[in-house]
Protein backbone atom coordinates (compact mmCIF):
# COMPACT_ATOMS: atom_id res chain seq x y z
CA UNK A 1 0.00 0.00 0.00
CA UNK A 2 1.32 3.41 -0.93
CA UNK A 3 1.31 5.87 1.97
CA UNK A 4 2.25 8.82 -0.22
CA UNK A 5 -0.43 11.50 -0.60
CA UNK A 6 -1.93 11.79 -4.08
CA UNK A 7 -1.02 15.48 -4.11
CA UNK A 8 2.67 14.53 -3.76
CA UNK A 9 2.67 11.85 -6.49
CA UNK A 10 4.00 12.28 -10.00
CA UNK A 11 1.72 11.72 -12.98
CA UNK A 12 3.35 8.31 -13.50
CA UNK A 13 2.83 7.31 -9.84
CA UNK A 14 -0.81 8.42 -10.00
CA UNK A 15 -1.39 6.40 -13.18
CA UNK A 16 0.12 3.31 -11.53
CA UNK A 17 -1.94 3.87 -8.36
CA UNK A 18 -5.16 4.19 -10.37
CA UNK A 19 -4.42 0.97 -12.27
CA UNK A 20 -3.70 -0.83 -8.99
CA UNK A 21 -6.89 0.48 -7.33
CA UNK A 22 -9.01 -0.51 -10.34
CA UNK A 23 -7.51 -4.02 -10.31
CA UNK A 24 -8.17 -4.36 -6.56
CA UNK A 25 -11.73 -3.07 -7.12
CA UNK A 26 -12.28 -5.62 -9.89
CA UNK A 27 -11.17 -8.44 -7.57
CA UNK A 28 -13.35 -7.14 -4.72
CA UNK A 29 -16.34 -7.00 -7.08
CA UNK A 30 -15.71 -10.59 -8.23
CA UNK A 31 -15.60 -11.71 -4.59
CA UNK A 32 -18.84 -9.90 -3.84
CA UNK A 33 -17.13 -7.46 -1.46
CA UNK A 34 -19.46 -4.54 -2.23
CA UNK A 35 -18.18 -2.12 0.43
CA UNK A 36 -14.52 -2.78 -0.42
CA UNK A 37 -15.32 -2.29 -4.12
CA UNK A 38 -17.00 1.08 -3.41
CA UNK A 39 -14.06 2.31 -1.31
CA UNK A 40 -11.50 1.32 -3.96
CA UNK A 41 -13.56 2.92 -6.75
CA UNK A 42 -13.79 6.16 -4.74
CA UNK A 43 -10.01 6.14 -4.14
CA UNK A 44 -9.40 5.72 -7.89
CA UNK A 45 -11.71 8.69 -8.61
CA UNK A 46 -9.77 10.77 -6.06
CA UNK A 47 -6.41 9.82 -7.60
CA UNK A 48 -7.75 10.69 -11.07
CA UNK A 49 -8.67 14.18 -9.83
CA UNK A 50 -4.96 14.89 -9.29
CA UNK A 51 -4.27 14.19 -12.99
CA UNK A 52 -6.63 17.02 -14.00
CA UNK A 53 -6.18 20.80 -13.93
CA UNK A 54 -8.60 22.56 -11.55
CA UNK A 55 -8.39 25.68 -13.74
CA UNK A 56 -10.22 23.72 -16.47
CA UNK A 57 -13.35 23.76 -14.27
CA UNK A 58 -15.13 27.10 -14.09
CA UNK A 59 -17.31 28.49 -11.30
CA UNK A 60 -20.83 29.10 -12.57
CA UNK A 61 -20.58 26.29 -15.13
CA UNK A 62 -22.78 23.20 -15.09
CA UNK A 63 -21.29 19.71 -15.51
CA UNK A 64 -22.55 16.13 -15.79
CA UNK A 65 -21.74 13.93 -12.80
CA UNK A 66 -19.95 10.81 -14.09
CA UNK A 67 -21.70 7.59 -13.16
CA UNK A 68 -24.95 9.41 -12.38
CA UNK A 69 -26.81 9.82 -15.70
CA UNK A 70 -29.09 12.82 -15.93
CA UNK A 71 -27.60 14.47 -12.85
CA UNK A 72 -25.99 17.88 -13.21
CA UNK A 73 -23.75 19.84 -10.86
CA UNK A 74 -23.29 23.61 -10.77
CA UNK A 75 -19.82 24.63 -9.61
CA UNK A 76 -19.76 27.57 -7.19
CA UNK A 77 -16.01 27.50 -6.45
CA UNK A 78 -12.97 25.23 -6.42
CA UNK A 79 -10.72 24.28 -3.55
CA UNK A 80 -7.78 22.16 -4.70
CA UNK A 81 -9.14 19.24 -6.76
CA UNK A 82 -12.65 19.63 -5.31
CA UNK A 83 -15.50 21.48 -6.98
CA UNK A 84 -17.96 22.91 -4.46
CA UNK A 85 -21.51 23.53 -5.52
CA UNK A 86 -24.83 21.76 -5.71
CA UNK A 87 -26.77 19.26 -7.79
CA UNK A 88 -29.45 20.70 -10.04
CA UNK A 89 -32.82 19.25 -9.02
CA UNK A 90 -31.15 18.19 -5.77
CA UNK A 91 -31.93 19.24 -2.21
CA UNK A 92 -29.95 22.48 -2.51
CA UNK A 93 -27.26 21.23 -0.13
CA UNK A 94 -23.75 22.41 -0.96
CA UNK A 95 -21.33 19.55 -1.50
CA UNK A 96 -17.84 18.93 -2.81
CA UNK A 97 -17.05 16.53 -5.63
CA UNK A 98 -13.62 15.55 -6.96
CA UNK A 99 -13.20 17.25 -10.34
CA UNK A 100 -12.64 13.81 -11.89
CA UNK A 101 -16.39 13.16 -11.39
CA UNK A 102 -17.35 16.12 -13.57
CA UNK A 103 -17.65 16.08 -17.36
CA UNK A 104 -18.60 18.86 -19.75
CA UNK A 105 -22.25 19.03 -20.76
CA UNK A 106 -21.41 20.00 -24.35
N, C-alpha and C positions, 0 to 999 in steps of 0.2 A: 504494500500500500504506500502510495506517495504522500508524504506529509507536507509537501511544498504547496503553498497557496497558489491558486490558479493565477492570481494577479502577478506572481513572481515567475511564472513559467514562460518559456520561449514558445513561439508558435509551434515548433516541432514537438516540444514536450506536451503541449495542449492537445495536439493532434493524436499523439500516442495515448494520452490519458483518455480521450474520448473513445478511441477504438477499444481500449481495455474495458472501459465502463459499459460500452454497448455489448461487448462479448459477455461480460459478467451478467448483464441484464438479460441477454438471450438465454443463458444457462438457467438463470433464476426463473424465467418464464417457463422454460421447458420442465422445470422441477415443480411448477405450480406455486412458487414462492412469490405471491402477488405483492406483498409489502416490500420485499427486497427488490423486486423488479421496479416498482414505482420509485424507490429511493435512488437506485442506480440510474434510471432514466432521467430523474431530476438533476442528479449530479452531472450527467453528460450535457444537459441543456445549459447548466451553469458554466461548465467549462467552455462550451461553444460561444457563450456570450463574450468571453475574453478574446475570441478570435475576430470579433466585430469592432467597428469603430462607433462609439457612442454618438459622435458628431453626425453620423448618417441618419440618426433618428431625431426628428424635429418636434419640439413642443407645439401643440395645437393640431398636429397631424393625427389621422386615424389610421390604424393598422389592423390587419387580421391577426387573430391569435392562433398560432400554429397548433394543430391537434384539437381545435375547438371550432369546427365549421360553423359559419354564420355568426360568429361572435367577433365583435370589433372592440378595439381599445383606443381611447383618446389619450394621448400623451400630454401631460401637464408640464412635467419637467424631468430631467435626467439627473441621476446621482450615480456616478461610476457606470457600471454596466446594467443598471436598473432604470427602467422607465416607470415613472410614477404617474398615475392617472386613474381612469375608471373605465369600466366596461359599458358600452352603449347598451341600452335596454337592461342594464344590471340594476343593482340596488343603490347605486350612487356612492358606494363606499370607495374611498381612495385605496389603491393597492399598488404594489410594485411588482413588475414582471421583469425577468431577465430579457435583455433586448433580443436574445436569440429566439424568443418565443414570438416575436413580432415580424410580420411580413407586410410588404406594401400592398395596398388595396388595388392599385392599378394593374 
